[in-house]
Amino acid sequence: MSLLRSDIWCGVFVRRHNDLGNMCVVARRGDPIAGQVFIEVDHLDGTLSLFTPAPMVSRTDEGAGLVFQQRFNRAEPSKVRERIAREIEFDPDLWVLSIDMRGDDVGIDVIK
């Protein structure tokens, strides 16, 4: 299985959402080749959701894209940002994408 470079995947994600009318930005740049990607979703109602990379054991060989798990669902912004800050201390190479959208479909593969 071959994954895209992180910088290319993030660029495509940001552009696709901006084209759909969702404000999406790279809030933090990480390692361009293999940095982990976190997605912070602002639901524009005072809550945030956070998607983080899924554990390798939960992934299948069927898809070549990134697979995520939902860490927080419509939580207080301080909790989500605190979690991101802790992860950056552990892994300074991670990417953070920030998107503003009212819905819940971020358009990524999420494990249950």
Secondary structure, 3 states (H helix, E strand, C coil): CCCCCHHHHHHHHHHHHHHCCCEEEEEECCCCCCCCEEEEEECCCCCEEEEEECCHHHCCCCCCCCEEEEEEEEECHHHHHHHHHHHHHHCCCCEEEEEECCCCCCCCEECC
